[in-house]
C-alpha cells in the first residue's frame, strides 16, 4: 500500500526533503566543507587492505602532459588494472544499513580501486555489481555545465549570454504572465554558479506541483519552469548572493537546448556521454518496473521505490540532477575534469582549457561568508589532497552520491548508494574515506610546504 495518498503528496514530500539537503549543502559549502563531509579531519574507517603484488600503481601524470584517455567502450575494460575492495566496503554498508554501496578511486585516467557491496533492493538477494547504474543527483550539475562549455567553445553560446538574449519573447509586454524585468540581464555564468537570483525551491504559485503533473515533453516542461520563475522577481539582486538553486540549472539547460535546437537530454547524450564512451548514462531512476535489473532507490527510512515517474524529480529539472550511470562511466567524466584541473587537456577533449578554467573558478565574491562554488563544483582545500579539491554531493532523497577530485594528487574518488537521507550521506562519506585510506597506504600524501617566513 502506498505511504502517501496521492502522487502530489509524494512529490511534495520529496521536494521538501531535497530542500533540506540543499540547506545542508549550502551550510557545508559556506564552511569550506563541500559535499557534506569532513574528510580532512576524519580518521580512516577501515583498515587498509594489503597492497597488490601484481598490479603496479600507475605514476601520476605530469601537469603539462596531454593525457586524453581513449577508453574502450566496454565497461569492464575500465577495471583491468583495478583492485577489488568490495570486502572492505561490506562492513561499512552493513553498519550504516544501506541496501547497496559502491565506490571507485581513479588515478589519472585509470580506475585503480573499486568496490561494490549489497543488494539492488531491500528484501532481494540480487547483489549489485560495480557496473550497476546509480542515480547521481546534483552531481549531474557539472555535466550540465560541461554541456554548456561545449557550446561556448563552438561559439553557439557565451558565459555572458543573458536570458533576454535567448528568450526575448518572455519579456514582451503582451506576454501573460510577463517576465520580471530584473531577469533580463541574468547570465549563463550566474545561473551555473548559483548567483543568478533564482529561487532555492519552486513552490511559489504552485509551480512545483504543475511541473510534477506536467504531461508534455521535457523541453516544454522547462519552458513552463522558465515562465513560472521569471514571473516573480529574483530572490536576490543577480550576481550578488549565492543561493543553491535547481531552478537556475534548469534554466541553464533550457538555454542550451533552445540555442542548439535539440532537447537537453539529447545534447547530453551526443556531446558528453558519447564522446566520453559513457554507455550507461540516462535520466530518471535506472532499471525497469518488471525486473530487478538495476538497483532501486530507497527513501531515507528504507522503503524501496520502483522505477517510474515518482522515483525521481520531474524532467523539468533534469539539468539540475536526474542523471544516472555506472560508477566506471561516471569516473570517465570525473577523469575529464581531473585532467582539466591539472592543465592536461588535449585538443581532442570535449572542452577547451579556457572553458575548463571558467568552470572551475568561482566568481569573485566580496562577502567572506559565501561559499566557493564554481559551475557545478564546490571548491575547497584538504590536507590529504595537498591543496585544492573539486567536490559535489547529490541526492533526490532516494539515492546519495558524492565526488572528490584532488588535482595535486592526480586522483578522484566517487561513491554512491541507493538510499537517501543521513544514512546515504554517512555511507558514501565512509566509502570515500575507506578508498582514500587504502590509496594512502601505498601512496602517502606529500607534506604540505612550510609557510613562508
GUNUMI-959861 format. One record per residue (C-alpha): residue number from 0; x, y, z. Coordinates in steps of 0.02 Angstrom, whole numbers. Example, Ala and Ser with C-alpha at 12.3 -4.5 7.8 and 13.67 -1.06 7.14 Angstrom:
2
   num        X        Y        Z
     0      615     -225      390
     1      684      -53      357
# end
This chain:
453
   num        X        Y        Z
     0        0        0        0
     1       72      171      -43
     2      132      278      100
     3       52      434       26
     4     -125      453      -34
     5      -80      545     -194
     6       64      567     -314
     7       61      751     -269
     8       93      711      -86
     9      239      601     -134
    10      315      735     -241
    11      289      870     -110
    12      373      764       22
    13      521      729      -91
    14      536      912     -135
    15      539      960       49
    16      675      832       82
    17      777      897      -64
    18      763     1071        9
    19      836     1003      171
    20      980      925       75
    21     1010     1090      -14
    22     1014     1185      150
    23     1141     1062      219
    24     1248     1076       63
    25     1243     1266       71
    26     1298     1266      252
    27     1436     1143      213
    28     1498     1245       65
    29     1496     1402      170
    30     1620     1324      290
    31     1730     1255      150
    32     1670     1079      187
    33     1583     1049       24
    34     1488      891      -17
    35     1432      863      160
    36     1591      783      229
    37     1734      825      343
    38     1853      703      260
    39     2008      801      308
    40     1978      778      494
    41     1908      602      495
    42     2014      451      537
    43     2008      305      414
    44     1853      199      441
    45     1927       37      378
    46     2095      -46      398
    47     2198      -36      239
    48     2193     -190      131
    49     2361     -269       89
    50     2441     -184      -62
    51     2434     -277     -227
    52     2579     -383     -281
    53     2541     -399     -465
    54     2470     -232     -522
    55     2589      -85     -507
    56     2522       84     -456
    57     2522      200     -608
    58     2635      352     -598
    59     2546      520     -586
    60     2531      615     -748
    61     2635      771     -771
    62     2527      927     -757
    63     2592      986     -925
    64     2566      818    -1011
    65     2422      790    -1129
    66     2337      635    -1059
    67     2174      615    -1153
    68     2103      443    -1118
    69     2043      333    -1260
    70     1942      209    -1156
    71     1871       50    -1226
    72     1683       65    -1240
    73     1666      -99    -1145
    74     1639      -53     -961
    75     1743     -199     -896
    76     1895     -126     -983
    77     1893       11     -851
    78     1932     -117     -718
    79     2078     -208     -800
    80     2205     -126     -684
    81     2092     -101     -534
    82     2091     -193     -368
    83     1925     -250     -294
    84     1895     -185     -116
    85     1715     -246     -103
    86     1755     -348       53
    87     1815     -190      140
    88     1657      -96       90
    89     1533     -227      153
    90     1558     -190      340
    91     1526       -5      307
    92     1368      -44      210
    93     1305     -162      344
    94     1347      -47      488
    95     1264      106      411
    96     1120       -3      349
    97     1100       45      166
    98     1048      -82       34
    99     1200      -57      -78
   100     1359       44      -83
   101     1487       66     -222
   102     1643      171     -247
   103     1791      194     -363
   104     1958      285     -350
   105     2043      341     -509
   106     2221      396     -535
   107     2242      493     -695
   108     2135      404     -824
   109     2133      235     -737
   110     2023      158     -604
   111     2143       84     -477
   112     2020       38     -337
   113     1838      -13     -349
   114     1710      -88     -231
   115     1527     -139     -233
   116     1430     -217      -89
   117     1248     -254      -50
   118     1090     -289     -148
   119      990     -199     -280
   120      838     -182     -168
   121      795     -223       11
   122      716     -393       28
   123      804     -459     -127
   124      959     -568     -136
   125     1011     -497     -305
   126     1184     -423     -274
   127     1241     -261     -352
   128     1392     -256     -465
   129     1516     -117     -497
   130     1436      -99     -670
   131     1262      -63     -600
   132     1187      109     -625
   133     1168      234     -485
   134     1073      398     -481
   135     1198      539     -453
   136     1077      681     -413
   137     1154      854     -408
   138     1324      785     -457
   139     1248      798     -631
   140     1257      988     -619
   141     1438      978     -676
   142     1379      879     -828
   143     1257     1018     -871
   144     1396     1147     -854
   145     1509     1039     -964
   146     1375     1030    -1098
   147     1362     1219    -1094
   148     1552     1230    -1107
   149     1549     1131    -1270
   150     1427     1258    -1341
   151     1534     1402    -1279
   152     1686     1327    -1364
   153     1589     1315    -1527
   154     1529     1495    -1516
   155     1344     1448    -1502
   156     1338     1516    -1326
   157     1440     1630    -1211
   158     1458     1629    -1023
   159     1386     1805    -1025
   160     1236     1761    -1135
   161     1082     1831    -1047
   162      905     1768    -1026
   163      845     1914    -1132
   164      966     1863    -1271
   165      891     1689    -1281
   166      710     1720    -1231
   167      666     1896    -1290
   168      485     1844    -1311
   169      472     1810    -1124
   170      496     1996    -1092
   171      369     2056    -1219
   172      238     2170    -1140
   173       91     2068    -1204
   174      151     1903    -1125
   175       47     1830     -983
   176      120     1816     -856
   177      253     1944     -902
   178      433     1910     -854
   179      502     2022     -718
   180      624     2144     -797
   181      756     2107     -664
   182      790     1941     -752
   183      838     2020     -919
   184     1025     2034     -884
   185     1047     1869     -790
   186     1189     1773     -872
   187     1227     1591     -902
   188     1379     1610     -788
   189     1268     1671     -646
   190     1146     1527     -670
   191     1285     1396     -666
   192     1369     1471     -511
   193     1207     1489     -411
   194     1217     1678     -409
   195     1075     1722     -527
   196      940     1760     -400
   197      848     1600     -447
   198      750     1530     -300
   199      803     1387     -188
   200      636     1298     -220
   201      494     1304     -344
   202      345     1306     -226
   203      287     1484     -262
   204      119     1497     -352
   205      107     1306     -359
   206      243     1293     -492
   207      320     1133     -421
   208      152     1045     -423
   209      124     1096     -604
   210      296     1029     -652
   211      266      864     -564
   212      100      843     -653
   213      161      906     -822
   214      122      782     -962
   215      214      859    -1110
   216      392      846    -1174
   217      535      888    -1055
   218      583     1041    -1159
   219      406     1108    -1142
   220      413     1074     -955
   221      570     1179     -942
   222      485     1319    -1038
   223      345     1311     -909
   224      478     1321     -773
   225      555     1473     -858
   226      386     1560     -867
   227      347     1522     -686
   228      516     1576     -617
   229      528     1735     -719
   230      354     1790     -669
   231      423     1831     -496
   232      572     1943     -457
   233      741     1863     -419
   234      761     1819     -235
   235      921     1924     -231
   236      996     2050     -349
   237     1079     1945     -486
   238     1266     1921     -462
   239     1268     1969     -278
   240     1221     1818     -173
   241     1243     1630     -176
   242     1079     1533     -172
   243     1089     1348     -213
   244      957     1330     -348
   245      898     1183     -451
   246      792     1309     -547
   247      948     1402     -602
   248     1024     1246     -678
   249      860     1201     -761
   250      861     1373     -843
   251     1041     1347     -898
   252      994     1181     -978
   253      846     1265    -1064
   254      961     1399    -1134
   255     1071     1262    -1208
   256      929     1165    -1288
   257      848     1322    -1356
   258     1005     1385    -1443
   259     1063     1212    -1501
   260      886     1167    -1558
   261      890      994    -1481
   262      820      931    -1314
   263      937      944    -1166
   264      937      755    -1143
   265      988      728    -1324
   266     1126      858    -1310
   267     1199      774    -1156
   268     1197      605    -1242
   269     1281      673    -1400
   270     1402      799    -1327
   271     1453      722    -1161
   272     1407      538    -1147
   273     1453      479    -1321
   274     1624      564    -1337
   275     1673      500    -1164
   276     1613      323    -1205
   277     1483      333    -1066
   278     1366      192    -1117
   279     1259      179     -959
   280     1208      363     -944
   281     1024      405     -936
   282      891      507     -847
   283      772      462     -707
   284      777      308     -597
   285      877      167     -677
   286      804       -3     -714
   287      633      -70     -760
   288      471      -99     -668
   289      456     -281     -719
   290      625     -344     -657
   291      757     -300     -529
   292      884     -272     -666
   293      965     -119     -584
   294      974      -50     -407
   295      817       35     -343
   296      816      193     -242
   297      758      192      -60
   298      681      331       41
   299      777      385      198
   300      678      265      308
   301      718      119      191
   302      565       95       80
   303      610       44      -98
   304      542      146     -243
   305      504       55     -406
   306      564      142     -565
   307      437      263     -633
   308      383      445     -628
   309      378      452     -438
   310      551      378     -417
   311      637      540     -465
   312      610      727     -481
   313      517      786     -637
   314      604      803     -806
   315      589      993     -797
   316      737      993     -676
   317      841      862     -768
   318      986      986     -791
   319      993     1005     -602
   320     1012      820     -570
   321      908      673     -634
   322     1052      578     -715
   323     1110      401     -682
   324     1256      293     -740
   325     1379      163     -679
   326     1523      219     -571
   327     1654      169     -702
   328     1562      279     -826
   329     1547      421     -701
   330     1735      402     -675
   331     1761      439     -859
   332     1678      607     -832
   333     1775      639     -672
   334     1936      598     -762
   335     1899      734     -890
   336     1886      863     -751
   337     2038      792     -662
   338     2139      818     -820
   339     2064      991     -841
   340     2108     1042     -663
   341     2287      982     -691
   342     2306     1078     -854
   343     2319      916     -953
   344     2178      933    -1079
   345     2210      890    -1260
   346     2137      959    -1420
   347     2030      803    -1436
   348     1944      831    -1268
   349     1765      892    -1270
   350     1805     1056    -1181
   351     1945     1180    -1201
   352     2066     1234    -1066
   353     1986     1407    -1064
   354     1813     1333    -1039
   355     1877     1219     -902
   356     1960     1363     -812
   357     1795     1458     -815
   358     1702     1307     -748
   359     1824     1279     -605
   360     1839     1460     -548
   361     1711     1530     -426
   362     1655     1709     -455
   363     1748     1843     -360
   364     1629     1871     -215
   365     1672     2008      -90
   366     1571     1939       58
   367     1678     1818      158
   368     1532     1709      213
   369     1483     1649       39
   370     1538     1477      -21
   371     1666     1446     -156
   372     1552     1371     -288
   373     1603     1364     -470
   374     1500     1290     -613
   375     1434     1129     -537
   376     1584     1111     -422
   377     1614     1161     -243
   378     1793     1220     -219
   379     1884     1186      -56
   380     2054     1136       13
   381     2102      975      101
   382     2269      921      176
   383     2252      744      105
   384     2233      823      -68
   385     2389      931      -49
   386     2277     1080      -82
   387     2125     1114     -188
   388     1981      994     -215
   389     1830      999     -330
   390     1682      915     -249
   391     1494      892     -250
   392     1357      786     -173
   393     1191      736     -247
   394     1028      661     -186
   395      847      653     -241
   396      815      581      -64
   397      814      402     -132
   398      997      393     -183
   399     1155      479     -124
   400     1316      512     -220
   401     1473      613     -196
   402     1632      651     -292
   403     1802      721     -242
   404     1935      775     -367
   405     2110      810     -300
   406     2215      882     -443
   407     2379      890     -347
   408     2367      703     -309
   409     2301      661     -484
   410     2158      563     -405
   411     1969      568     -394
   412     1854      468     -279
   413     1670      433     -316
   414     1542      343     -209
   415     1356      308     -221
   416     1219      217     -128
   417     1038      177     -166
   418      967      255       -8
   419      945      438       31
   420      948      538      191
   421     1075      534      331
   422     1116      351      303
   423     1158      381      121
   424     1270      527      167
   425     1362      428      301
   426     1385      277      190
   427     1461      372       45
   428     1571      476      161
   429     1641      319      240
   430     1663      233       71
   431     1766      381        9
   432     1870      378      169
   433     1899      190      153
   434     1963      201      -26
   435     2069      351       16
   436     2145      260      165
   437     2189      113       55
   438     2265      226      -76
   439     2363      318       58
   440     2436      153      119
   441     2542      143      -38
   442     2536      325      -98
   443     2555      439       53
   444     2520      624       30
   445     2671      736       19
   446     2693      850      170
   447     2622     1023      147
   448     2756     1154      113
   449     2809     1259      261
   450     2736     1435      261
   451     2850     1573      203
   452     2934     1667      345
# end
